[in-house]
Each structure stands twice: as C-alpha cells, then as structure tokens.
Amino acid sequence: MFTATKVHFCHQTWQLDSSIQLVDQHTDYMDIVVENTPFHPVSHIWPDHPADRGYLIAADKRIEVMDCLVGAIELETQTLYVGSAIPVKRDSDGWVFVVVHRVTKNAELFVGQTISLEVDKAYQESLSRGHSAGHIASLALNKVLAASYWRKEADRKDGLGHYDFNSYAQEQSLISPNNCFDRYRLGKTLKKRGLNTTEVVSDLQRIEELTNQQLLDWLQSPSEVDMQLEGPYLTSSRYWHCTLDGVDVVMPCGGTHVNHMNEFSELKIELKAIDSSYIEMHTRVSL
C-alpha cells in the first residue's frame, strides 16, 4: 500500500535515508516516490517556489534529481499522476499525494530499496531567503498603502491588520535565489473595493521609498521566522510565523523559509509601473 510522502523541507533537513515506494518508468525519464523526503517540489497549483535541486544516492552512485514535482497516486489502480495531470484535490478519498523525484531513465533504482536523498543546501537556502523576503515586503507594502491610499474599509486584512493589497491584487509571484517577484493588477474590482489606483501609480516612487524605510525599520529589530505544521505530509497545512511591530504574523505557506530575519543584511524593493493597470514589485536580499 502506498503512503503519502512525509516531508522535511520546512525545518532545514537537507539529507535523509528513505525507502522507494514507486518507480514509474517513462521513455525519457524515471519518477521516484519515497516514504520521506527533504526535497521541496514545485506546486502544480501555484508554482511560485521552484523545485529543490540535489541527488539520490544509491550504491555509491549519485543520481541527479532533474525535477521535483507534486504527484498523486490513485490507490485502486496504483496509477501515479504528476503535476497538471492530477485530477483531484488534496485529501480526496482513495488518493495519496506524494513528492515525485524525476531522474534519468537509466537510473538503477527499484521498489523497496533504501536510498539517501541529498538536497542542494545552498540553493534551497537562497530560495528560502527570497521567499521570506517576499512575505515581509508584501506586509510592508500593505502597511504603506493602508496609511494613505484606501478610501473605504476593505474586507480583507493581513496579519498586521492592514488592508491586504497583496492578497487582493497579486496575479503572479515567483521566487528565485535571494529574490522575489510579484505582479499586481490594479483593476476595476480593486478600485471598487476602495483602493485609489490612480494615485498609487502616480506616487509609485514615494511608495517604494516608504516601503524600503519600513523594511529598514523592521530589520533593526529582526525576528525569528518559524514554520508551524499541522502534520508531516505534503498536503498538511503549513504556516509562516514572524513577529513584526510586536505582532505575531501568521501566513499559510508551503514553501521553505529562513530561521531568522538576521539572515538578511539588507532587504529592498523596487516598484515598476507596467501600465495603468499593472505594477511589479522586485524584492532583493543582500547577505
């Protein structure tokens, strides 16, 4: 019987041993599913956080993990579906969600074999910095906009009690080493909710300066960053915690993150207007 993958990427585990549950052979590659993994897969629903890099080690052979993806196994048919091919939501009856490690088709791996899984620590840490920085920057931007740019009460607020511009407007997010990119849409719906979108675009340089000042202020009193898990599985809910302005901010998030804000020596954003309806925020970490 297949079991859901237990994941260990939230707490800086970069290597462990585990048994292979499934080997799915394809023409150009092989998909490997194990019981436990330190690898973070790219989400098939919101692919903002890239897959970890690293190796599977078996019989002293290091096999590169070419990609790491989310999979779901239909227990009745023992069929593995990967990424966008997954036809069900998480925790559906008769299915288990797993982490899929994609390797070369010639890898000598078999079900029941115990292998070592080794994540590229430096690469994962660089993504963790980018992801945590993106969360903190979005909260700073929310705070700046809440002070001057909303003309009526918004229903949705962030963990600091500010109108959640990031949640309302974000259309795309992408994490990369020590960076985070966010694309926001300033459409009619957001304007109806009360954001003065025209003023946001015209004041973008001022908003950028105020947001960077807020980030600088927060870095003067750096906080621990903690991930709290409701369970050990890939589909278990995970929550990002960070203390800002004396408040424990909680945010649902499935990515990897830093342990402490003191891992950043500098955190800055740049805001760009693409046109009257779209702006971008580029968040960069300095070590």
Phi, psi and omega in degrees: 000133179282147177237154177297143181292131170273129185250149185231012186284345183285342186237042171051050170257119187251351178207139175199166176256145180203163180266144177282127178265327187209138172238118182246106186274134176234174183298318187249355183199175179228134178257130184243130176241129180240173181284321182227145179212147171268358185278138173264122179273157173285136182287141177275351182259312180225085190278054182279330185255115184297162177291148173294158173252161177156204188220151163259134183242119181220128179051045177067011176257133178262117184250118183293135172275110184284331177200159179225122192227166174274137177228163176222132180254125173278114189295323183296318182260351183058034181261134178263127173248139187235136173060230184295347179280351180295122187265001185229164174276162181298150179066023174289142179300136177085008181228150169232140179264138188223163172265129182254123178257113184266125183228178180298148183295342184265006181295136181268082183228148183213157181298136181093346180287138174267126181234165172260141177244124187234115180274144172291100187299313184298319181292316179298318180296324179293323176291322179299319178296316179298321183288313178298320179299321179297319177298313183295319179295321180295323178292323177293318178297316176305316183295317180295315181292324181296333184287333189217349195242004175253131182262351175210167184297131176261142182290325188259126179233156181272186184293347176260002179086012179263154177305130191271073177306316183303314181292319180294316195257343187294124176251336181208143174218142180215123177268138172220170183307116178062022182215157172217135178243132177231137177243127184242141177254124179258068186271184181297324181297317179294322178296319178295329179287346173123001179277133176279082189295323180298316179293324178301313181294317183290332182260020191301321180295319178296318179296320177300313181297316180293323178294317179294325176295320178296318178297319178298318178298316181295326180287346175287336177231071188293146184248156168294152172242129185229141174253125178249131186247140175272354179184173186270357190265164180303322183272358178292141180295142180228142186229132177272130179238135175205139181266119179227136183053033179077008182247135175281103180275129181242131182220127175295134182197137180257007184271187174259153188214166176288167175271335187203146177295343179289358173284351175257128170272333177208146180220115184225151176242160170228130179254136180228134174270122178277316171199195183290348184248350184225136169231157179236145174240123176252118182253129184232139179254136169250141183264000000 
